[in-house]
Amino acid sequence: MRLSLLLAALACLIALPLAAEERMDGDSFEAYTTGRTLSFSIEGVPYGVEQYLPGRRVLWAFLGEDCQEGTWYERDSMICFVYDANPAEQCWSFYRSETGLRAVFEGPDGPGTELYEVEQSSRPLTCEGPGVGV
């Protein structure tokens, strides 16, 4: 009896992190991101920054590169982005946890790159160069 209670308690602890992460739909993603600038990392290495603007518009920059303007929309339970400089659709599954967002790229070969939110701000993204920025 004591062993079965211990095993049941361990099973609950193992399942807890999975239950704490919630897949986001378009409405929950919009509510979380609009008006914020989020920084993302990949495998602990800084990757890029995205500012989420009203009307599902975005401003994205890989670290050290120029900003790209774009939009996002929900399709098939994914959040898809299209940028002015690259009109190819890029779809991600977003998950929210107590520590922030996790984004999984959903390419033609299945899930791939995983990004993690490492910082958020209400400050706009700083874009260098003429005619960029919001």
Biotite code that builds the C-alpha atoms (Angstrom):
import biotite.structure as struc

atoms = struc.array([
    struc.Atom([0.000, 0.000, 0.000], chain_id="A", res_id=1, res_name="MET", atom_name="CA", element="C"),
    struc.Atom([2.744, 2.416, 0.982], chain_id="A", res_id=2, res_name="ARG", atom_name="CA", element="C"),
    struc.Atom([4.684, 1.630, -2.227], chain_id="A", res_id=3, res_name="LEU", atom_name="CA", element="C"),
    struc.Atom([1.623, 2.224, -4.440], chain_id="A", res_id=4, res_name="SER", atom_name="CA", element="C"),
    struc.Atom([1.017, 5.616, -2.783], chain_id="A", res_id=5, res_name="LEU", atom_name="CA", element="C"),
    struc.Atom([4.642, 6.552, -3.332], chain_id="A", res_id=6, res_name="LEU", atom_name="CA", element="C"),
    struc.Atom([4.470, 5.508, -6.995], chain_id="A", res_id=7, res_name="LEU", atom_name="CA", element="C"),
    struc.Atom([1.247, 7.479, -7.490], chain_id="A", res_id=8, res_name="ALA", atom_name="CA", element="C"),
    struc.Atom([2.838, 10.576, -5.935], chain_id="A", res_id=9, res_name="ALA", atom_name="CA", element="C"),
    struc.Atom([5.907, 10.228, -8.175], chain_id="A", res_id=10, res_name="LEU", atom_name="CA", element="C"),
    struc.Atom([3.702, 9.860, -11.263], chain_id="A", res_id=11, res_name="ALA", atom_name="CA", element="C"),
    struc.Atom([1.933, 13.110, -10.370], chain_id="A", res_id=12, res_name="CYS", atom_name="CA", element="C"),
    struc.Atom([5.255, 14.932, -9.951], chain_id="A", res_id=13, res_name="LEU", atom_name="CA", element="C"),
    struc.Atom([6.540, 13.682, -13.296], chain_id="A", res_id=14, res_name="ILE", atom_name="CA", element="C"),
    struc.Atom([3.341, 14.751, -15.107], chain_id="A", res_id=15, res_name="ALA", atom_name="CA", element="C"),
    struc.Atom([3.243, 18.187, -13.462], chain_id="A", res_id=16, res_name="LEU", atom_name="CA", element="C"),
    struc.Atom([5.674, 19.993, -15.823], chain_id="A", res_id=17, res_name="PRO", atom_name="CA", element="C"),
    struc.Atom([3.741, 18.732, -18.848], chain_id="A", res_id=18, res_name="LEU", atom_name="CA", element="C"),
    struc.Atom([0.439, 19.988, -17.449], chain_id="A", res_id=19, res_name="ALA", atom_name="CA", element="C"),
    struc.Atom([1.996, 23.374, -16.599], chain_id="A", res_id=20, res_name="ALA", atom_name="CA", element="C"),
    struc.Atom([2.662, 24.141, -20.265], chain_id="A", res_id=21, res_name="GLU", atom_name="CA", element="C"),
    struc.Atom([-0.303, 25.350, -22.311], chain_id="A", res_id=22, res_name="GLU", atom_name="CA", element="C"),
    struc.Atom([-0.476, 25.430, -26.132], chain_id="A", res_id=23, res_name="ARG", atom_name="CA", element="C"),
    struc.Atom([-1.624, 28.853, -27.273], chain_id="A", res_id=24, res_name="MET", atom_name="CA", element="C"),
    struc.Atom([-4.267, 29.654, -29.865], chain_id="A", res_id=25, res_name="ASP", atom_name="CA", element="C"),
    struc.Atom([-4.367, 32.945, -31.776], chain_id="A", res_id=26, res_name="GLY", atom_name="CA", element="C"),
    struc.Atom([-6.438, 34.782, -29.172], chain_id="A", res_id=27, res_name="ASP", atom_name="CA", element="C"),
    struc.Atom([-4.241, 33.759, -26.229], chain_id="A", res_id=28, res_name="SER", atom_name="CA", element="C"),
    struc.Atom([-1.074, 34.504, -28.225], chain_id="A", res_id=29, res_name="PHE", atom_name="CA", element="C"),
    struc.Atom([-2.389, 37.954, -29.154], chain_id="A", res_id=30, res_name="GLU", atom_name="CA", element="C"),
    struc.Atom([-3.376, 38.728, -25.553], chain_id="A", res_id=31, res_name="ALA", atom_name="CA", element="C"),
    struc.Atom([0.060, 37.679, -24.270], chain_id="A", res_id=32, res_name="TYR", atom_name="CA", element="C"),
    struc.Atom([2.226, 39.407, -26.890], chain_id="A", res_id=33, res_name="THR", atom_name="CA", element="C"),
    struc.Atom([0.525, 42.619, -28.056], chain_id="A", res_id=34, res_name="THR", atom_name="CA", element="C"),
    struc.Atom([2.369, 45.683, -26.785], chain_id="A", res_id=35, res_name="GLY", atom_name="CA", element="C"),
    struc.Atom([5.426, 43.679, -25.758], chain_id="A", res_id=36, res_name="ARG", atom_name="CA", element="C"),
    struc.Atom([8.899, 43.136, -27.127], chain_id="A", res_id=37, res_name="THR", atom_name="CA", element="C"),
    struc.Atom([10.171, 39.595, -26.501], chain_id="A", res_id=38, res_name="LEU", atom_name="CA", element="C"),
    struc.Atom([13.733, 38.300, -26.711], chain_id="A", res_id=39, res_name="SER", atom_name="CA", element="C"),
    struc.Atom([14.288, 34.661, -27.684], chain_id="A", res_id=40, res_name="PHE", atom_name="CA", element="C"),
    struc.Atom([17.158, 32.209, -27.349], chain_id="A", res_id=41, res_name="SER", atom_name="CA", element="C"),
    struc.Atom([17.950, 28.879, -28.959], chain_id="A", res_id=42, res_name="ILE", atom_name="CA", element="C"),
    struc.Atom([19.785, 26.317, -26.818], chain_id="A", res_id=43, res_name="GLU", atom_name="CA", element="C"),
    struc.Atom([20.693, 29.113, -24.397], chain_id="A", res_id=44, res_name="GLY", atom_name="CA", element="C"),
    struc.Atom([22.196, 31.348, -27.101], chain_id="A", res_id=45, res_name="VAL", atom_name="CA", element="C"),
    struc.Atom([20.532, 34.717, -27.907], chain_id="A", res_id=46, res_name="PRO", atom_name="CA", element="C"),
    struc.Atom([18.641, 34.405, -31.205], chain_id="A", res_id=47, res_name="TYR", atom_name="CA", element="C"),
    struc.Atom([16.428, 37.427, -31.912], chain_id="A", res_id=48, res_name="GLY", atom_name="CA", element="C"),
    struc.Atom([13.882, 39.966, -30.733], chain_id="A", res_id=49, res_name="VAL", atom_name="CA", element="C"),
    struc.Atom([10.298, 40.572, -31.834], chain_id="A", res_id=50, res_name="GLU", atom_name="CA", element="C"),
    struc.Atom([7.995, 43.476, -31.096], chain_id="A", res_id=51, res_name="GLN", atom_name="CA", element="C"),
    struc.Atom([4.276, 42.637, -31.218], chain_id="A", res_id=52, res_name="TYR", atom_name="CA", element="C"),
    struc.Atom([2.168, 45.533, -32.431], chain_id="A", res_id=53, res_name="LEU", atom_name="CA", element="C"),
    struc.Atom([-1.606, 46.061, -32.573], chain_id="A", res_id=54, res_name="PRO", atom_name="CA", element="C"),
    struc.Atom([-3.404, 44.514, -35.531], chain_id="A", res_id=55, res_name="GLY", atom_name="CA", element="C"),
    struc.Atom([-1.247, 41.370, -35.443], chain_id="A", res_id=56, res_name="ARG", atom_name="CA", element="C"),
    struc.Atom([1.721, 43.227, -36.896], chain_id="A", res_id=57, res_name="ARG", atom_name="CA", element="C"),
    struc.Atom([5.307, 42.437, -35.852], chain_id="A", res_id=58, res_name="VAL", atom_name="CA", element="C"),
    struc.Atom([8.802, 43.787, -36.102], chain_id="A", res_id=59, res_name="LEU", atom_name="CA", element="C"),
    struc.Atom([11.498, 41.063, -35.952], chain_id="A", res_id=60, res_name="TRP", atom_name="CA", element="C"),
    struc.Atom([15.301, 41.207, -35.858], chain_id="A", res_id=61, res_name="ALA", atom_name="CA", element="C"),
    struc.Atom([17.839, 38.425, -35.649], chain_id="A", res_id=62, res_name="PHE", atom_name="CA", element="C"),
    struc.Atom([20.613, 39.605, -33.339], chain_id="A", res_id=63, res_name="LEU", atom_name="CA", element="C"),
    struc.Atom([22.887, 41.998, -35.207], chain_id="A", res_id=64, res_name="GLY", atom_name="CA", element="C"),
    struc.Atom([20.669, 42.170, -38.313], chain_id="A", res_id=65, res_name="GLU", atom_name="CA", element="C"),
    struc.Atom([18.158, 44.619, -39.782], chain_id="A", res_id=66, res_name="ASP", atom_name="CA", element="C"),
    struc.Atom([14.535, 44.652, -38.639], chain_id="A", res_id=67, res_name="CYS", atom_name="CA", element="C"),
    struc.Atom([11.845, 42.993, -40.725], chain_id="A", res_id=68, res_name="GLN", atom_name="CA", element="C"),
    struc.Atom([8.227, 44.094, -40.697], chain_id="A", res_id=69, res_name="GLU", atom_name="CA", element="C"),
    struc.Atom([5.549, 41.433, -40.902], chain_id="A", res_id=70, res_name="GLY", atom_name="CA", element="C"),
    struc.Atom([2.218, 40.084, -39.768], chain_id="A", res_id=71, res_name="THR", atom_name="CA", element="C"),
    struc.Atom([1.020, 36.944, -38.013], chain_id="A", res_id=72, res_name="TRP", atom_name="CA", element="C"),
    struc.Atom([-2.169, 34.854, -38.129], chain_id="A", res_id=73, res_name="TYR", atom_name="CA", element="C"),
    struc.Atom([-3.496, 31.577, -36.773], chain_id="A", res_id=74, res_name="GLU", atom_name="CA", element="C"),
    struc.Atom([-3.693, 28.546, -39.068], chain_id="A", res_id=75, res_name="ARG", atom_name="CA", element="C"),
    struc.Atom([-4.350, 24.939, -38.046], chain_id="A", res_id=76, res_name="ASP", atom_name="CA", element="C"),
    struc.Atom([-3.551, 25.618, -34.356], chain_id="A", res_id=77, res_name="SER", atom_name="CA", element="C"),
    struc.Atom([-0.258, 27.270, -35.293], chain_id="A", res_id=78, res_name="MET", atom_name="CA", element="C"),
    struc.Atom([0.876, 30.891, -35.275], chain_id="A", res_id=79, res_name="ILE", atom_name="CA", element="C"),
    struc.Atom([2.200, 31.767, -38.738], chain_id="A", res_id=80, res_name="CYS", atom_name="CA", element="C"),
    struc.Atom([4.355, 34.748, -39.678], chain_id="A", res_id=81, res_name="PHE", atom_name="CA", element="C"),
    struc.Atom([4.936, 36.428, -43.037], chain_id="A", res_id=82, res_name="VAL", atom_name="CA", element="C"),
    struc.Atom([7.571, 39.154, -43.335], chain_id="A", res_id=83, res_name="TYR", atom_name="CA", element="C"),
    struc.Atom([7.843, 41.821, -46.023], chain_id="A", res_id=84, res_name="ASP", atom_name="CA", element="C"),
    struc.Atom([11.414, 40.762, -46.904], chain_id="A", res_id=85, res_name="ALA", atom_name="CA", element="C"),
    struc.Atom([10.485, 37.060, -46.994], chain_id="A", res_id=86, res_name="ASN", atom_name="CA", element="C"),
    struc.Atom([6.872, 36.284, -47.921], chain_id="A", res_id=87, res_name="PRO", atom_name="CA", element="C"),
    struc.Atom([7.283, 32.537, -47.235], chain_id="A", res_id=88, res_name="ALA", atom_name="CA", element="C"),
    struc.Atom([4.975, 31.479, -44.403], chain_id="A", res_id=89, res_name="GLU", atom_name="CA", element="C"),
    struc.Atom([6.775, 30.461, -41.186], chain_id="A", res_id=90, res_name="GLN", atom_name="CA", element="C"),
    struc.Atom([4.548, 28.589, -38.714], chain_id="A", res_id=91, res_name="CYS", atom_name="CA", element="C"),
    struc.Atom([5.220, 27.875, -35.053], chain_id="A", res_id=92, res_name="TRP", atom_name="CA", element="C"),
    struc.Atom([3.463, 26.183, -32.171], chain_id="A", res_id=93, res_name="SER", atom_name="CA", element="C"),
    struc.Atom([3.616, 28.389, -29.089], chain_id="A", res_id=94, res_name="PHE", atom_name="CA", element="C"),
    struc.Atom([3.420, 27.070, -25.539], chain_id="A", res_id=95, res_name="TYR", atom_name="CA", element="C"),
    struc.Atom([3.078, 29.185, -22.420], chain_id="A", res_id=96, res_name="ARG", atom_name="CA", element="C"),
    struc.Atom([4.518, 28.202, -19.062], chain_id="A", res_id=97, res_name="SER", atom_name="CA", element="C"),
    struc.Atom([5.340, 29.973, -15.830], chain_id="A", res_id=98, res_name="GLU", atom_name="CA", element="C"),
    struc.Atom([8.751, 30.897, -17.259], chain_id="A", res_id=99, res_name="THR", atom_name="CA", element="C"),
    struc.Atom([7.488, 32.343, -20.565], chain_id="A", res_id=100, res_name="GLY", atom_name="CA", element="C"),
    struc.Atom([6.957, 31.160, -24.115], chain_id="A", res_id=101, res_name="LEU", atom_name="CA", element="C"),
    struc.Atom([8.412, 28.187, -25.942], chain_id="A", res_id=102, res_name="ARG", atom_name="CA", element="C"),
    struc.Atom([8.091, 28.234, -29.727], chain_id="A", res_id=103, res_name="ALA", atom_name="CA", element="C"),
    struc.Atom([8.484, 25.132, -31.909], chain_id="A", res_id=104, res_name="VAL", atom_name="CA", element="C"),
    struc.Atom([8.989, 25.640, -35.658], chain_id="A", res_id=105, res_name="PHE", atom_name="CA", element="C"),
    struc.Atom([6.546, 23.550, -37.668], chain_id="A", res_id=106, res_name="GLU", atom_name="CA", element="C"),
    struc.Atom([8.289, 22.946, -40.992], chain_id="A", res_id=107, res_name="GLY", atom_name="CA", element="C"),
    struc.Atom([7.362, 20.582, -43.823], chain_id="A", res_id=108, res_name="PRO", atom_name="CA", element="C"),
    struc.Atom([9.504, 17.851, -42.214], chain_id="A", res_id=109, res_name="ASP", atom_name="CA", element="C"),
    struc.Atom([7.778, 18.183, -38.840], chain_id="A", res_id=110, res_name="GLY", atom_name="CA", element="C"),
    struc.Atom([8.730, 20.023, -35.658], chain_id="A", res_id=111, res_name="PRO", atom_name="CA", element="C"),
    struc.Atom([12.185, 21.583, -35.604], chain_id="A", res_id=112, res_name="GLY", atom_name="CA", element="C"),
    struc.Atom([13.866, 24.577, -34.009], chain_id="A", res_id=113, res_name="THR", atom_name="CA", element="C"),
    struc.Atom([12.796, 25.476, -30.467], chain_id="A", res_id=114, res_name="GLU", atom_name="CA", element="C"),
    struc.Atom([13.017, 29.047, -29.202], chain_id="A", res_id=115, res_name="LEU", atom_name="CA", element="C"),
    struc.Atom([12.582, 30.158, -25.605], chain_id="A", res_id=116, res_name="TYR", atom_name="CA", element="C"),
    struc.Atom([11.483, 33.544, -24.317], chain_id="A", res_id=117, res_name="GLU", atom_name="CA", element="C"),
    struc.Atom([14.263, 34.971, -22.161], chain_id="A", res_id=118, res_name="VAL", atom_name="CA", element="C"),
    struc.Atom([13.129, 38.549, -21.643], chain_id="A", res_id=119, res_name="GLU", atom_name="CA", element="C"),
    struc.Atom([10.168, 40.818, -22.266], chain_id="A", res_id=120, res_name="GLN", atom_name="CA", element="C"),
    struc.Atom([9.776, 44.556, -22.307], chain_id="A", res_id=121, res_name="SER", atom_name="CA", element="C"),
    struc.Atom([7.231, 47.231, -23.148], chain_id="A", res_id=122, res_name="SER", atom_name="CA", element="C"),
    struc.Atom([9.973, 49.214, -24.951], chain_id="A", res_id=123, res_name="ARG", atom_name="CA", element="C"),
    struc.Atom([9.909, 49.269, -28.760], chain_id="A", res_id=124, res_name="PRO", atom_name="CA", element="C"),
    struc.Atom([12.476, 47.335, -30.744], chain_id="A", res_id=125, res_name="LEU", atom_name="CA", element="C"),
    struc.Atom([15.407, 49.528, -31.762], chain_id="A", res_id=126, res_name="THR", atom_name="CA", element="C"),
    struc.Atom([16.066, 49.253, -35.480], chain_id="A", res_id=127, res_name="CYS", atom_name="CA", element="C"),
    struc.Atom([19.144, 50.714, -37.112], chain_id="A", res_id=128, res_name="GLU", atom_name="CA", element="C"),
    struc.Atom([19.263, 52.177, -40.577], chain_id="A", res_id=129, res_name="GLY", atom_name="CA", element="C"),
    struc.Atom([17.206, 54.674, -42.557], chain_id="A", res_id=130, res_name="PRO", atom_name="CA", element="C"),
    struc.Atom([13.439, 54.305, -42.737], chain_id="A", res_id=131, res_name="GLY", atom_name="CA", element="C"),
    struc.Atom([13.067, 51.452, -40.226], chain_id="A", res_id=132, res_name="VAL", atom_name="CA", element="C"),
    struc.Atom([11.470, 51.215, -36.829], chain_id="A", res_id=133, res_name="GLY", atom_name="CA", element="C"),
    struc.Atom([8.064, 52.013, -35.508], chain_id="A", res_id=134, res_name="VAL", atom_name="CA", element="C"),
])
